[in-house]
Amino acid sequence: MKYRLEKDSLGEMKVPQNAYYGAQTQRAVENFQISNLRFSNQFIQSLALIKKSSAKVNTELGLLDKDIAEVIISVAEEIINGNYLSEFVIDIFQTGSGTSTNMNMNEVISNIAIEKSGGKKGDKKSVHPNDHVNLGQSSNDVIPTAIHIALMKSITSDLIPSLEILAKALKKKSIEFDKTIKTGRTHLQDATPITLGQEFLGYYGQVQNGIEKLTDSLKWLSKVALGGTAVGTGINTHKDFARLVCKDISDSTNIEIIETDNHFQAQSTIDAISGAAGVIKSLSLSIMKICNDIRWMGSGPRGGLGEINLPAVAPGSSIMPGKVNPVIAESFLQVCAQVYGNCSTVELSAQTGNFELNVMLPVVAHNILESVEIMAKSAVNFSEKCITDLDATEQGPNSVHRGLSMVTALVPEIGYDLSAKIAQEAERTGKTVEEIAIEKTDLSASKIKEILDPFKMINPGL
């Protein structure tokens, strides 16, 4: 590999000849050889968006030469459109402020801009990574702002639409199964009847609640740290810089971004991000409940509950021919476990907001953005390959009349104590509650049959 020499404040560094990044990036590459994890494209493109808007605003404020600004804007737009993403090479486990990645962006934009202007990579005179690309900014306010922007874009364009697809599929099933009676279960034991549709209505409600909480989280995330520079005081930036950059980003993305009214809070904490992580973590638990219920109801087909048939999407065993497993639900369960862990990492990282800066920003960005991405993809996959084509069987309706908790409907007529004795006798003899009630009460057979109609038990009333 051929190299060129570039300098930073610590001295000379050998940088790959064809790389557009510079000395500080190369130093970080050598310092942080920890993992294969890198910032997501969504984050990198959000960071480039800040650089683009910053150059535009700095020109409007008379702080940056128009020609320099135009070439910075042009290069930033290329990165936003997906070019040069391979130039962002630094490990997630790096400096806690993300300074290395901020400089990675500054150097890449600078060197590409220099070449476009007829110069040679590494010649910082025409377009300087700090003086021009990073003008009015600090890693300490830019990196958390980029996380907020990337997270808001991911939630609004990926996660919420995917969850809406899942909610729609669950709602459709709740209507389809509205007349499919089955035995309800509490403590994994038989309870009073419920319809399969009512159960799916509950799942729909869980997902809808998640969507509403995610929407609420956007209000917290919309307030960004940009403008606080190093410690929240705004040193070395124009007083109108952040406000105008936020407006430009809002106009270009249709996502509301506003400068925080408390820079000291915004830079020393990740409260808004950890709040969103809490919502996503809660959502993962809701999805796990849904997936596990569906796995249980689809268990069997002969030795389990067998109340629903899940779509057969793949052979289930390398040794047992004909076996089909609930693999789509299992895939989503694993995603939820990963998301739970990711969000716990974000919440733990919130503790390191020491004095004026949180120093866990890269790992926070990686975990929260990965969570949104895999949750969004799994929600669509689960909807299309599991929920949409599952069917109800006759097992649920057929087992209702044998349920011991059917006796609950008799309590207003004959009292709790006699009802309990009827249930105990039915369990001991293997007879139905209806059969024992005819033997043990003065109620007519027709009256008992009327009271024990399961469809009368699925709505409020005596």
C-alpha positions as CSV (number, residue, x, y, z in Angstrom):
1,M,0.0,0.0,0.0
2,K,1.3,3.5,-0.8
3,Y,1.1,6.2,1.8
4,R,1.3,10.0,2.1
5,L,2.3,12.0,5.0
6,E,-0.2,14.3,6.8
7,K,0.2,16.3,10.0
8,D,-2.0,16.9,13.0
9,S,-1.2,18.7,16.2
10,L,0.8,15.7,17.5
11,G,3.0,15.4,14.4
12,E,3.2,13.4,11.1
13,M,1.2,10.3,10.3
14,K,1.4,7.9,7.4
15,V,-2.1,7.8,5.7
16,P,-3.1,5.4,2.9
17,Q,-2.5,7.3,-0.4
18,N,-6.0,6.7,-1.7
19,A,-7.8,7.6,1.5
20,Y,-9.7,10.8,1.8
21,Y,-9.4,10.9,5.6
22,G,-6.3,12.4,7.2
23,A,-3.9,12.2,10.1
24,Q,-6.3,12.4,13.0
25,T,-8.5,9.6,11.5
26,Q,-5.5,7.4,10.9
27,R,-4.3,8.0,14.5
28,A,-7.7,6.9,15.7
29,V,-7.7,3.8,13.5
30,E,-4.4,2.7,15.1
31,N,-5.5,3.6,18.6
32,F,-8.8,1.8,18.5
33,Q,-8.4,-1.6,16.9
34,I,-11.2,-3.0,19.1
35,S,-14.1,-4.4,17.0
36,N,-15.6,-4.6,13.6
37,L,-18.4,-2.1,14.7
38,R,-18.6,1.2,12.9
39,F,-21.1,4.1,12.9
40,S,-24.2,3.4,10.8
41,N,-24.7,5.1,7.5
42,Q,-27.7,6.9,8.9
43,F,-25.5,8.5,11.6
44,I,-22.7,9.4,9.1
45,Q,-25.3,10.9,6.7
46,S,-26.8,12.9,9.6
47,L,-23.3,14.2,10.5
48,A,-22.7,15.2,6.9
49,L,-26.1,17.0,7.0
50,I,-24.9,19.1,9.9
51,K,-21.7,20.0,8.0
52,K,-23.7,21.0,5.0
53,S,-26.0,23.3,6.8
54,S,-23.2,24.7,8.9
55,A,-21.3,25.8,5.8
56,K,-24.4,27.3,4.4
57,V,-25.2,29.3,7.5
58,N,-21.6,30.4,8.2
59,T,-21.6,31.9,4.7
60,E,-24.9,33.7,5.3
61,L,-23.4,35.1,8.6
62,G,-20.3,36.3,6.7
63,L,-18.0,33.9,8.5
64,L,-17.0,31.6,5.6
65,D,-15.9,32.4,2.0
66,K,-18.7,31.5,-0.4
67,D,-16.5,29.5,-2.7
68,I,-15.2,27.4,0.2
69,A,-18.7,26.9,1.5
70,E,-20.0,25.8,-1.9
71,V,-17.5,23.0,-2.3
72,I,-18.1,21.9,1.3
73,I,-21.8,21.8,0.7
74,S,-21.3,19.8,-2.6
75,V,-19.1,17.2,-0.9
76,A,-21.5,16.9,2.1
77,E,-24.4,16.3,-0.3
78,E,-22.5,13.5,-1.9
79,I,-22.0,11.8,1.5
80,I,-25.7,12.4,2.3
81,N,-26.5,10.6,-0.9
82,G,-24.5,7.6,0.0
83,N,-21.1,8.3,-1.5
84,Y,-17.7,7.9,0.3
85,L,-19.3,6.0,3.2
86,S,-16.3,3.6,3.1
87,E,-14.1,6.4,4.3
88,F,-15.6,6.4,7.8
89,V,-13.3,3.8,9.3
90,I,-13.1,4.4,13.0
91,D,-14.2,1.8,15.6
92,I,-17.2,2.5,17.7
93,F,-15.1,2.0,20.8
94,Q,-13.2,5.3,20.6
95,T,-13.0,8.6,22.3
96,G,-16.2,9.0,24.3
97,S,-17.1,12.4,22.7
98,G,-16.9,11.0,19.2
99,T,-14.2,13.5,18.4
100,S,-12.4,11.0,16.2
101,T,-15.4,10.5,14.0
102,N,-16.2,14.2,13.9
103,M,-12.6,14.7,12.6
104,N,-13.0,11.8,10.2
105,M,-15.9,13.7,8.7
106,N,-14.0,17.0,8.7
107,E,-11.0,15.5,7.0
108,V,-12.9,13.5,4.4
109,I,-14.9,16.6,3.4
110,S,-11.8,18.8,3.4
111,N,-9.7,16.4,1.3
112,I,-12.4,15.8,-1.3
113,A,-13.1,19.5,-1.5
114,I,-9.4,20.2,-1.9
115,E,-9.2,17.8,-4.9
116,K,-12.4,19.3,-6.4
117,S,-10.7,22.7,-6.1
118,G,-7.6,21.4,-8.0
119,G,-5.4,20.8,-5.0
120,K,-3.8,17.7,-3.4
121,K,-5.1,15.7,-0.5
122,G,-3.5,16.9,2.8
123,D,-3.0,20.5,1.7
124,K,-5.2,22.2,4.2
125,K,-4.7,25.7,2.9
126,S,-7.7,25.9,0.5
127,V,-10.2,23.9,2.7
128,H,-9.2,23.3,6.3
129,P,-11.0,20.5,8.3
130,N,-11.1,22.6,11.5
131,D,-11.1,26.2,10.4
132,H,-13.7,25.7,7.6
133,V,-15.6,22.4,7.8
134,N,-15.8,22.5,11.6
135,L,-16.4,26.3,11.9
136,G,-18.7,27.2,14.8
137,Q,-18.8,23.6,16.0
138,S,-17.3,21.2,18.6
139,S,-17.5,17.4,18.7
140,N,-19.2,17.9,22.0
141,D,-22.3,19.5,20.5
142,V,-22.2,18.1,16.9
143,I,-22.0,14.4,17.8
144,P,-25.1,14.4,20.2
145,T,-26.9,16.5,17.7
146,A,-26.1,14.0,14.9
147,I,-27.4,11.1,17.2
148,H,-30.7,13.0,17.7
149,I,-31.2,13.7,14.0
150,A,-30.3,10.1,13.0
151,L,-32.6,8.7,15.7
152,M,-35.5,10.9,14.8
153,K,-35.2,10.1,11.1
154,S,-35.0,6.4,11.9
155,I,-38.0,6.4,14.2
156,T,-40.2,8.4,11.8
157,S,-39.2,6.8,8.5
158,D,-38.5,3.3,9.6
159,L,-39.7,2.2,13.0
160,I,-43.1,3.8,13.3
161,P,-44.2,2.9,9.7
162,S,-43.1,-0.7,10.4
163,L,-45.0,-0.9,13.6
164,E,-48.0,0.5,11.8
165,I,-47.8,-2.4,9.4
166,L,-47.7,-4.8,12.4
167,A,-50.6,-3.0,14.2
168,K,-52.7,-3.2,11.0
169,A,-52.1,-6.9,10.6
170,L,-53.0,-7.6,14.3
171,K,-56.1,-5.5,14.0
172,K,-57.2,-7.4,10.9
173,K,-56.8,-10.7,12.8
174,S,-58.7,-9.4,15.7
175,I,-61.7,-8.8,13.4
176,E,-61.2,-12.1,11.6
177,F,-61.1,-14.0,14.9
178,D,-63.9,-12.0,16.6
179,K,-66.3,-15.1,16.7
180,T,-63.6,-17.7,17.5
181,I,-64.3,-18.6,21.2
182,K,-61.5,-20.1,23.3
183,T,-60.6,-20.6,26.9
184,G,-58.9,-17.7,28.5
185,R,-55.8,-18.3,30.7
186,T,-54.4,-16.6,33.8
187,H,-51.4,-18.0,35.6
188,L,-51.2,-20.4,32.6
189,Q,-54.4,-22.0,34.0
190,D,-57.9,-22.1,32.5
191,A,-60.0,-19.0,33.0
192,T,-63.3,-17.7,31.7
193,P,-63.8,-17.6,27.9
194,I,-62.4,-15.1,25.6
195,T,-62.4,-14.8,21.8
196,L,-59.2,-15.2,19.9
197,G,-60.1,-11.8,18.4
198,Q,-60.0,-10.2,21.8
199,E,-56.6,-11.6,22.4
200,F,-55.3,-10.1,19.2
201,L,-57.0,-6.8,20.0
202,G,-54.8,-6.8,23.1
203,Y,-51.7,-7.3,20.9
204,Y,-52.8,-4.5,18.6
205,G,-53.2,-2.2,21.7
206,Q,-49.6,-3.0,22.8
207,V,-48.2,-2.0,19.5
208,Q,-50.4,1.1,19.3
209,N,-49.2,2.2,22.7
210,G,-45.6,1.7,21.5
211,I,-46.2,4.0,18.5
212,E,-47.8,6.7,20.7
213,K,-44.8,6.6,23.1
214,L,-42.3,6.7,20.3
215,T,-44.1,9.8,18.9
216,D,-43.9,11.4,22.3
217,S,-40.2,10.7,22.4
218,L,-39.7,12.9,19.3
219,K,-40.5,15.9,21.3
220,W,-37.6,15.3,23.6
221,L,-35.2,14.4,20.8
222,S,-36.1,17.5,18.7
223,K,-34.1,19.8,21.1
224,V,-30.4,19.5,20.2
225,A,-27.1,20.5,21.7
226,L,-25.8,22.3,18.6
227,G,-24.5,25.8,19.5
228,G,-23.0,24.9,22.9
229,T,-19.6,24.1,21.4
230,A,-17.1,22.8,24.0
231,V,-18.9,23.0,27.4
232,G,-22.3,24.6,26.7
233,T,-21.3,28.2,26.7
234,G,-21.2,28.6,23.0
235,I,-17.6,29.9,22.8
236,N,-16.3,30.4,19.2
237,T,-19.7,30.3,17.5
238,H,-22.1,33.0,16.3
239,K,-25.1,33.5,18.6
240,D,-27.5,32.8,15.6
241,F,-25.5,29.9,14.2
242,A,-27.3,27.0,15.9
243,R,-30.8,28.4,15.4
244,L,-30.2,28.9,11.7
245,V,-28.6,25.5,11.2
246,C,-31.5,23.8,13.0
247,K,-34.0,25.6,10.8
248,D,-32.1,24.6,7.6
249,I,-32.0,21.0,8.7
250,S,-35.7,21.1,9.6
251,D,-36.6,22.5,6.2
252,S,-34.5,19.9,4.4
253,T,-35.7,16.8,6.3
254,N,-39.3,17.8,7.4
255,I,-38.3,16.8,10.9
256,E,-38.4,19.5,13.5
257,I,-35.0,20.3,15.0
258,I,-34.6,23.2,17.4
259,E,-31.7,24.5,19.5
260,T,-32.0,23.6,23.1
261,D,-32.9,26.3,25.6
262,N,-30.4,24.8,28.1
263,H,-27.1,23.8,26.5
264,F,-25.6,22.7,29.8
265,Q,-28.3,20.1,30.2
266,A,-28.2,19.1,26.5
267,Q,-24.4,18.5,26.5
268,S,-23.8,17.0,29.9
269,T,-26.6,14.4,29.6
270,I,-28.2,12.0,27.1
271,D,-31.5,12.3,28.9
272,A,-33.6,12.5,25.7
273,I,-31.8,9.5,24.1
274,S,-32.0,7.4,27.2
275,G,-35.7,8.3,27.4
276,A,-36.2,7.1,23.8
277,A,-34.2,4.0,24.7
278,G,-36.6,3.3,27.6
279,V,-39.6,3.5,25.2
280,I,-37.9,1.1,22.7
281,K,-36.9,-1.2,25.5
282,S,-40.5,-1.3,26.7
283,L,-41.6,-2.0,23.1
284,S,-39.3,-4.9,22.9
285,L,-40.9,-6.4,26.0
286,S,-44.4,-5.9,24.5
287,I,-43.3,-7.7,21.3
288,M,-41.8,-10.6,23.3
289,K,-45.2,-11.1,25.0
290,I,-46.9,-11.2,21.7
291,C,-44.4,-13.6,20.1
292,N,-44.5,-15.9,23.1
293,D,-48.3,-16.0,23.2
294,I,-48.4,-16.9,19.5
295,R,-45.7,-19.6,20.0
296,W,-47.8,-21.1,22.8
297,M,-51.1,-21.0,20.9
298,G,-49.4,-22.5,17.9
299,S,-47.7,-25.3,19.9
300,G,-48.3,-28.8,18.9
301,P,-49.8,-29.6,16.5
302,R,-50.9,-32.7,18.6
303,G,-49.1,-32.4,21.9
304,G,-49.6,-28.7,22.5
305,L,-52.4,-26.1,22.6
306,G,-52.8,-26.0,18.9
307,E,-55.3,-23.1,18.8
308,I,-53.7,-21.5,15.8
309,N,-51.8,-22.7,12.7
310,L,-48.7,-20.7,11.9
311,P,-47.5,-20.4,8.3
312,A,-44.9,-23.1,7.4
313,V,-41.9,-21.0,6.2
314,A,-39.1,-23.6,6.6
315,P,-38.5,-27.2,7.7
316,G,-38.1,-27.2,11.5
317,S,-35.7,-30.0,12.1
318,S,-32.6,-31.7,10.7
319,I,-33.6,-35.0,12.3
320,M,-37.4,-35.0,12.6
321,P,-39.1,-35.0,9.2
322,G,-42.3,-32.9,8.8
323,K,-41.6,-30.7,11.9
324,V,-42.4,-27.0,11.5
325,N,-41.2,-24.5,14.0
326,P,-42.4,-20.9,14.8
327,V,-39.1,-19.5,13.4
328,I,-40.4,-16.0,12.5
329,A,-41.6,-15.4,16.1
330,E,-38.3,-16.9,17.4
331,S,-36.3,-14.5,15.2
332,F,-38.3,-11.5,16.5
333,L,-37.7,-12.8,20.1
334,Q,-34.0,-12.7,19.5
335,V,-34.1,-9.3,18.1
336,C,-36.1,-8.1,21.1
337,A,-33.5,-9.6,23.5
338,Q,-30.7,-7.8,21.5
339,V,-32.7,-4.5,21.6
340,Y,-33.3,-4.9,25.4
341,G,-29.6,-5.3,25.9
342,N,-28.7,-2.4,23.6
343,C,-31.1,-0.1,25.4
344,S,-29.8,-1.2,28.7
345,T,-26.3,-0.1,27.5
346,V,-27.7,3.3,26.6
347,E,-29.3,3.7,30.0
348,L,-26.1,2.6,31.7
349,S,-24.2,5.1,29.5
350,A,-26.4,7.9,30.9
351,Q,-24.5,7.6,34.2
352,T,-21.3,8.9,32.6
353,G,-22.5,12.5,32.0
354,N,-19.7,13.8,34.1
355,F,-19.7,17.5,34.6
356,E,-20.1,19.1,31.1
357,L,-20.0,16.0,28.8
358,N,-21.3,12.5,28.4
359,V,-18.3,10.3,27.3
360,M,-20.2,7.3,25.9
361,L,-21.7,8.9,22.8
362,P,-20.3,6.5,20.2
363,V,-21.6,3.3,21.9
364,V,-24.9,5.1,22.6
365,A,-25.3,6.0,18.9
366,H,-24.5,2.5,17.8
367,N,-26.8,0.7,20.2
368,I,-29.8,2.9,19.9
369,L,-29.7,3.1,16.1
370,E,-29.1,-0.6,15.7
371,S,-32.1,-1.2,17.9
372,V,-34.4,0.9,15.7
373,E,-33.1,-0.7,12.5
374,I,-33.5,-4.3,13.6
375,M,-36.8,-3.7,15.4
376,A,-38.2,-2.0,12.2
377,K,-37.1,-4.8,9.9
378,S,-38.4,-7.5,12.3
379,A,-41.8,-5.9,12.7
380,V,-42.4,-6.1,8.9
381,N,-41.0,-9.6,8.7
382,F,-43.2,-10.8,11.6
383,S,-46.3,-9.1,10.0
384,E,-45.8,-10.6,6.5
385,K,-44.4,-14.0,7.3
386,C,-46.3,-14.9,10.5
387,I,-49.3,-12.8,11.4
388,T,-50.9,-12.3,8.0
389,D,-51.4,-15.9,7.1
390,L,-52.0,-17.6,10.5
391,D,-55.3,-19.4,11.0
392,A,-57.5,-20.4,13.9
393,T,-58.1,-24.1,14.5
394,E,-61.1,-25.8,16.2
395,Q,-59.1,-26.7,19.2
396,G,-59.9,-23.5,21.0
397,P,-63.7,-23.6,20.6
398,N,-63.8,-27.3,21.2
399,S,-62.2,-27.0,24.6
400,V,-64.3,-24.2,26.0
401,H,-67.2,-26.3,27.3
402,R,-64.7,-28.4,29.4
403,G,-63.3,-25.3,31.1
404,L,-63.7,-25.3,34.9
405,S,-63.8,-21.6,35.1
406,M,-67.0,-21.6,33.2
407,V,-68.5,-22.0,36.7
408,T,-67.8,-18.3,37.3
409,A,-71.0,-17.4,35.4
410,L,-73.0,-19.3,37.9
411,V,-71.8,-17.4,41.0
412,P,-74.5,-14.6,40.8
413,E,-77.2,-17.3,40.7
414,I,-76.0,-19.9,43.2
415,G,-73.1,-18.2,45.2
416,Y,-69.4,-18.6,45.3
417,D,-69.2,-21.6,47.7
418,L,-71.6,-23.9,45.7
419,S,-69.9,-22.8,42.5
420,A,-66.5,-23.8,43.9
421,K,-67.9,-27.3,44.9
422,I,-69.2,-27.7,41.3
423,A,-65.8,-26.9,39.8
424,Q,-64.0,-29.3,42.2
425,E,-66.5,-32.1,41.4
426,A,-66.1,-31.5,37.7
427,E,-62.3,-31.7,38.0
428,R,-62.5,-34.8,40.1
429,T,-64.9,-36.7,37.9
430,G,-63.9,-35.4,34.5
431,K,-67.5,-34.2,33.8
432,T,-68.3,-30.7,32.6
433,V,-69.4,-27.8,34.8
434,E,-72.8,-28.0,33.0
435,E,-73.3,-31.6,33.9
436,I,-72.4,-31.2,37.6
437,A,-74.5,-28.0,37.8
438,I,-77.6,-29.9,36.6
439,E,-76.9,-32.5,39.4
440,K,-76.1,-30.1,42.2
441,T,-78.5,-27.2,41.7
442,D,-82.2,-26.5,41.4
443,L,-81.7,-24.6,38.1
444,S,-83.3,-26.1,35.0
445,A,-81.0,-27.6,32.4
446,S,-82.1,-24.9,29.9
447,K,-81.3,-22.1,32.5
448,I,-77.9,-23.6,33.2
449,K,-77.2,-23.9,29.5
450,E,-78.2,-20.2,29.0
451,I,-76.0,-19.0,31.9
452,L,-73.0,-21.1,30.6
453,D,-73.3,-19.8,27.1
454,P,-69.6,-18.8,26.5
455,F,-70.5,-15.9,24.2
456,K,-72.4,-14.3,27.0
457,M,-69.2,-14.3,29.1
458,I,-67.0,-12.3,26.7
459,N,-68.6,-8.9,27.5
460,P,-69.3,-7.0,30.7
461,G,-72.5,-7.8,32.6
462,L,-74.2,-10.2,34.9
